Amino acid sequence: MITEYKVIKPFGVLKSGDILTLDNDMYTFSDEKSSDSQNYYSQVNVAVSCDMIEEYAKSGLVEPIENVTVESNDEKKIRQIRTIIAQLKNTYNQRKNNIEKKYQEGKIQTCVKVEHDTVYFNMMKLLNKLETIINE
């Protein structure tokens, strides 16, 4: 059985070059993007049934990739950790913006903002270091 299909013509949210991988009885694709400087986070998850992927292959949208090794359990764990790090960074950036806004409006005291900024700085430093280690 074919374990992976490569998108050759864009359709839906899939772009040329995306890889759909067999996971149980569905072909799946996941992608996430984030940017600290712009407080941006995007995540795409696609699941396609075995019957549908065959129809997409017949119509020329995807092509099978033969003799591909299945992603190891360690690689899956690292991918999951990357996703969690991106989500946490996004959450902390949103909280920082909310605290900053409330502080500017005079709704919270300076000591609360300073405490939050300290926690934010330390957590972002930790998450950035973990991200650097994973991406090596």
Contact map, one row per residue, 1 for C-alpha under 8 A:
1110000000000000000000000000000000000000000000000000000000000000000000000000000000000000000000000000000000000000000000000000000000000000
1111100000000000000001000000000000000000000000000000000000000001110000000000000000000000000000000000000000000000000000000000000000000000
1111100000000000000011000000000000000000000000000000000000000000110101000000000000000000000000000000000000000000000000000000000000000000
0111110000000000001111000010000000000000000000000000000000000001110100000000000000000000000000000000000000000000000000000000000000000000
0111111000000000001110000000000000000000000000000000000000000111100000000000000000000000000000000000000000000000000000000000000000000000
0001111100000001111100000000000000000000000000000000000000000111100000000000000000000000000000000000000000000000000000000000000000000000
0000111111000111111100000000000000000000000000000000000000001110000000000000000000000000000000000000000000000000000000000000000000000000
0000011111000011100000000000000000000000000000000000000000011110000000000000000000000000000000000000000000000000000000000000000000000000
0000001111100011000000000000000000000000000000000000000000011100000000000000000000000000000000000000000000000000000000000000000000000000
0000001111111111000000000000000000000000000000000000000000001000000000000000000000000000000000000000000000000000000000000000000000000000
0000000011111110000000000000000000000000000000000000000000001000000000000000000000000000000000000000000000000000000000000000000000000000
0000000001111100000000000000000000000000000000000000000000000000000000000000000000000000000000000000000000000000000000000000000000000000
0000000001111110000000000000000000000000000100000000000000000000000000000000000000000000000000000000000000000000000000000000000000000000
0000001001111111010000000000000000000000000000000000000000000000000000000000000000000000000000000000000000000000000000000000000000000000
0000001111101111110000000000000000000000000000000000000000000000000000000000000000000000000000000000000000000000000000000000000000000000
0000011111000111110000000000000000000000000000000000000000000000000000000000000000000000000000000000000000000000000000000000000000000000
0000011100000011111000000000000000000000000000000000000000000000000000000000000000000000000000000000000000000000000000000000000000000000
0000011000000111111100000000100000000000000000000000000000000000000000000000000000000000000000000000000000000000000000000000000000000000
0001111000000000111110000000100000000000000000000000000000000000000000000000000000000000000000000000000000000000000000000000000000000000
0001111000000000011111000011100000000000000000000000000000000000000000000000000000000000000000000000000000000000000000000000000000000000
0011100000000000001111100011100000000000000000000000000000000000000000000000000000000000000000000000000000000000000000000000000000000000
0111000000000000000111111111000000000000000000000000000000000000000000000000000000000000000000000000000000000000000000000000000000000000
0000000000000000000011111111000000000000000000000000000000000000000000000000000000000000000000000000000000000000000000000000000000000000
0000000000000000000001111100000000000000000000000000000000000000000000000000000000000000000000000000000000000000000000000000000000000000
0000000000000000000001111110000000000000000000001100000000000000000000000000000000000000000000000000000000000000000000000000000000000000
0000000000000000000001111111000000000000000000111100000000000000000000000000000000000000000000000000000000000000000000000000000000000000
0001000000000000000111101111100000000000000000111100100000000000000000000000000000000000000000000000000000000000000000000000000000000000
0000000000000000000111100111110000000000000011110000000000000000000000000000000000000000000000000000000000000000000000000000000000000000
0000000000000000011110000011111000000000000111100000000000000000000000000000000000000000000000000000000000000000000000000000000000000000
0000000000000000000000000001111100000000001111000000000000000000000000000000000000000000000000000000000000000000000000000000000000000000
0000000000000000000000000000111110000000001110000000000000000000000000000000000000000000000000000000000000000000000000000000000000000000
0000000000000000000000000000011111000000111100000000000000000000000000000000000000100000000000000000000000000000000000000000000000000000
0000000000000000000000000000001111100001111000000000000000000000000000000000000000000100000000000000000000000000000000000000000000000000
0000000000000000000000000000000111110011110000000000000000000000000000000000000000000100010000000000000000000000000000000000000000000000
0000000000000000000000000000000011111111100000000000000000000000000000000000000000000000000000000000000000000000000000000000000000000000
0000000000000000000000000000000001111111000000000000000000000000000000000000000000000000110010000000000000000000000000000000000000000000
0000000000000000000000000000000000111111000000000000000000000000000000000000000000000000000000000000000000000000000000000000000000000000
0000000000000000000000000000000000111111000000000000000000000000000000000000000000000000000000000000000000000000000000000000000000000000
0000000000000000000000000000000001111111100000000000000000000000000000000000000000000000010011000000000000000000000000000000000000000000
0000000000000000000000000000000011111111110000000000000000000000000000000000000000000000010000000000000000000000000000000000000000000000
0000000000000000000000000000000111100011111000000000000000000000000000000000000000000110010000000000000000000000000000000000000000000000
0000000000000000000000000000000111000001111100000000000000000000000000000000000000000000000000000000000000000000000000000000000000000000
0000000000000000000000000000011110000000111110000000000000000000000000000000000000000000000000000000000000000000000000000000000000000000
0000000000001000000000000000111100000000011111000000000000000000000000000000000000000000000000000000000000000000000000000000000000000000
0000000000000000000000000001111000000000001111100000000000000000000000000000000000000000000000000000000000000000000000000000000000000000
0000000000000000000000000001110000000000000111110000000000000000000000000000000000000000000000000000000000000000000000000000000000000000
0000000000000000000000000111100000000000000011111000000000000000000000000000000000000000000000000000000000000000000000000000000000000000
0000000000000000000000000111000000000000000001111101100000000000000000000000000000000000000000000000000000000000000000000000000000000000
0000000000000000000000001110000000000000000000111111100000000000000000000000000000000000000000000000000000000000000000000000000000000000
0000000000000000000000001110000000000000000000011111110000000000000000000000000000000000000000000000000000000000000000000000000000000000
0000000000000000000000000000000000000000000000001111111000000000000000000000000000000000000000000000000000000000000000000000000000000000
0000000000000000000000000000000000000000000000011111111100000000000000000000000000000000000000000000000000000000000000000000000000000000
0000000000000000000000000010000000000000000000011111111110000100000000000000000000000000000000000000000000000000000000000000000000000000
0000000000000000000000000000000000000000000000000111111111000000000000000000000000000000000000000000000000000000000000000000000000000000
0000000000000000000000000000000000000000000000000011111111100000000000000000000000000000000000000000000000000000000000000000000000000000
0000000000000000000000000000000000000000000000000001111111111100000000000000000000000000000000000000000000000000000000000000000000000000
0000000000000000000000000000000000000000000000000000111111111111000000000000000000000000000000000000000000000000000000000000000000000000
0000000000000000000000000000000000000000000000000000011111111000000000000000000000000000000000000000000000000000000000000000000000000000
0000000000000000000000000000000000000000000000000000001111111100000000000000000000000000000000000000000000000000000000000000000000000000
0000000110000000000000000000000000000000000000000000000111111110000000000000000000000000000000000000000000000000000000000000000000000000
0000001111100000000000000000000000000000000000000000000111111110000000000000000000000000000000000000000000000000000000000000000000000000
0000111110000000000000000000000000000000000000000000100110111111000000000000000000000000000000000000000000000000000000000000000000000000
0000111100000000000000000000000000000000000000000000000010011111100000000000000000000000000000000000000000000000000000000000000000000000
0101110000000000000000000000000000000000000000000000000010000111110000000000000000000000000000000000000000000000000000000000000000000000
0111110000000000000000000000000000000000000000000000000000000011111100000000000000000000000000000000000000000000000000000000000000000000
0111000000000000000000000000000000000000000000000000000000000001111100000000000000000000000000000000000000000000000000000000000000000000
0000000000000000000000000000000000000000000000000000000000000000111110000000000000000000000000000000000000000000000000000000000000000000
0011000000000000000000000000000000000000000000000000000000000000111111000000000000000000000000000000000000000000000000000000000000000000
0000000000000000000000000000000000000000000000000000000000000000001111100000000000000000000000000000000000000000000000000000000000000000
0010000000000000000000000000000000000000000000000000000000000000000111110000000000000000000000000000000000000000000000000000000000000000
0000000000000000000000000000000000000000000000000000000000000000000011111011000000000000000000000000000000000000000000000000000000000000
0000000000000000000000000000000000000000000000000000000000000000000001111111000000000000000000000000000000000000000000000000000000000000
0000000000000000000000000000000000000000000000000000000000000000000000111111100000000000000000000000000000000000000000000000000000000000
0000000000000000000000000000000000000000000000000000000000000000000000011111110000000000000000000000000000000000000000000000000000000000
0000000000000000000000000000000000000000000000000000000000000000000000111111111000000000000000000000000000000000000000000000000000000000
0000000000000000000000000000000000000000000000000000000000000000000000111111111100000000000000000000000000000000000000000000000000000000
0000000000000000000000000000000000000000000000000000000000000000000000001111111110000000000000000000000000000000000000000000000000000000
0000000000000000000000000000000000000000000000000000000000000000000000000111111111000000000000000000000000000000000000000000000000000100
0000000000000000000000000000000000000000000000000000000000000000000000000011111111100000000000000000000000000000000000000000000000000000
0000000000000000000000000000000000000000000000000000000000000000000000000001111111110000000000000000000000000000000000000000000000000000
0000000000000000000000000000000000000000000000000000000000000000000000000000111111111000000000000000000000000000000000000000000000000000
0000000000000000000000000000000000000000000000000000000000000000000000000000011111111100000000000000000000000000000000000000000000100100
0000000000000000000000000000000100000000000000000000000000000000000000000000001111111110000000000000000000000000000000000000000000000000
0000000000000000000000000000000000000000000000000000000000000000000000000000000111111111000000000000000000000000000000000000000000000000
0000000000000000000000000000000000000000000000000000000000000000000000000000000011111111100000000000000000000000000000000000001000100000
0000000000000000000000000000000011000000100000000000000000000000000000000000000001111111110000000000000000000000000000000000000000000000
0000000000000000000000000000000000000000100000000000000000000000000000000000000000111111111000000000000000000000000000000000000000000000
0000000000000000000000000000000000000000000000000000000000000000000000000000000000011111111100000000000000000000000000000000000000000000
0000000000000000000000000000000000010000000000000000000000000000000000000000000000001111111110000000000000000000000000000001001000000000
0000000000000000000000000000000001010011100000000000000000000000000000000000000000000111111111000000000000000000000000000000000000000000
0000000000000000000000000000000000000000000000000000000000000000000000000000000000000011111111100000000000000000000000000000000000000000
0000000000000000000000000000000000000000000000000000000000000000000000000000000000000001111111110000000000000000000000010001000000000000
0000000000000000000000000000000000010010000000000000000000000000000000000000000000000000111111111000000000000000000000000000000000000000
0000000000000000000000000000000000000010000000000000000000000000000000000000000000000000011111111100000000000000000000000000000000000000
0000000000000000000000000000000000000000000000000000000000000000000000000000000000000000001111111110000000000000000000000000000000000000
0000000000000000000000000000000000000000000000000000000000000000000000000000000000000000000111111111000000000000000110010000000000000000
0000000000000000000000000000000000000000000000000000000000000000000000000000000000000000000011111111100000000000000000000000000000000000
0000000000000000000000000000000000000000000000000000000000000000000000000000000000000000000001111111110000000000000000000000000000000000
0000000000000000000000000000000000000000000000000000000000000000000000000000000000000000000000111111111000010000100100000000000000000000
0000000000000000000000000000000000000000000000000000000000000000000000000000000000000000000000011111111100000000100000000000000000000000
0000000000000000000000000000000000000000000000000000000000000000000000000000000000000000000000001111111110000000000000000000000000000000
0000000000000000000000000000000000000000000000000000000000000000000000000000000000000000000000000111111111110000000000000000000000000000
0000000000000000000000000000000000000000000000000000000000000000000000000000000000000000000000000011111111111100100000000000000000000000
0000000000000000000000000000000000000000000000000000000000000000000000000000000000000000000000000001111111100000000000000000000000000000
0000000000000000000000000000000000000000000000000000000000000000000000000000000000000000000000000000111111100000000000000000000000000000
0000000000000000000000000000000000000000000000000000000000000000000000000000000000000000000000000000011111111000000000000000000000000000
0000000000000000000000000000000000000000000000000000000000000000000000000000000000000000000000000000011111111000000000000000000000000000
0000000000000000000000000000000000000000000000000000000000000000000000000000000000000000000000000010011001111101100000000000000000000000
0000000000000000000000000000000000000000000000000000000000000000000000000000000000000000000000000000001001111111100000000000000000000000
0000000000000000000000000000000000000000000000000000000000000000000000000000000000000000000000000000001000011111110000000000000000000000
0000000000000000000000000000000000000000000000000000000000000000000000000000000000000000000000000000000000001111111000000000000000000000
0000000000000000000000000000000000000000000000000000000000000000000000000000000000000000000000000000000000011111111100000000000000000000
0000000000000000000000000000000000000000000000000000000000000000000000000000000000000000000000000011001000011111111110000000000000000000
0000000000000000000000000000000000000000000000000000000000000000000000000000000000000000000000000000000000000111111111000000000000000000
0000000000000000000000000000000000000000000000000000000000000000000000000000000000000000000000000000000000000011111111100000000000000000
0000000000000000000000000000000000000000000000000000000000000000000000000000000000000000000000010010000000000001111111110000000000000000
0000000000000000000000000000000000000000000000000000000000000000000000000000000000000000000000010000000000000000111111111000000000000000
0000000000000000000000000000000000000000000000000000000000000000000000000000000000000000000000000000000000000000011111111100000000000000
0000000000000000000000000000000000000000000000000000000000000000000000000000000000000000000000000000000000000000001111111110000000000000
0000000000000000000000000000000000000000000000000000000000000000000000000000000000000000000100010000000000000000000111111111000000000000
0000000000000000000000000000000000000000000000000000000000000000000000000000000000000000000000000000000000000000000011111111100000000000
0000000000000000000000000000000000000000000000000000000000000000000000000000000000000000000000000000000000000000000001111111110000000000
0000000000000000000000000000000000000000000000000000000000000000000000000000000000000000000000000000000000000000000000111111111000000000
0000000000000000000000000000000000000000000000000000000000000000000000000000000000000000100100000000000000000000000000011111111100000000
0000000000000000000000000000000000000000000000000000000000000000000000000000000000000000000000000000000000000000000000001111111110000000
0000000000000000000000000000000000000000000000000000000000000000000000000000000000000000000000000000000000000000000000000111111111000000
0000000000000000000000000000000000000000000000000000000000000000000000000000000000001000100000000000000000000000000000000011111111100000
0000000000000000000000000000000000000000000000000000000000000000000000000000000000000000000000000000000000000000000000000001111111110000
0000000000000000000000000000000000000000000000000000000000000000000000000000000000000000000000000000000000000000000000000000111111111000
0000000000000000000000000000000000000000000000000000000000000000000000000000000000000000000000000000000000000000000000000000011111111100
0000000000000000000000000000000000000000000000000000000000000000000000000000000001001000000000000000000000000000000000000000001111111110
0000000000000000000000000000000000000000000000000000000000000000000000000000000000000000000000000000000000000000000000000000000111111111
0000000000000000000000000000000000000000000000000000000000000000000000000000000000000000000000000000000000000000000000000000000011111111
0000000000000000000000000000000000000000000000000000000000000000000000000000010001000000000000000000000000000000000000000000000001111111
0000000000000000000000000000000000000000000000000000000000000000000000000000000000000000000000000000000000000000000000000000000000111111
0000000000000000000000000000000000000000000000000000000000000000000000000000000000000000000000000000000000000000000000000000000000011111
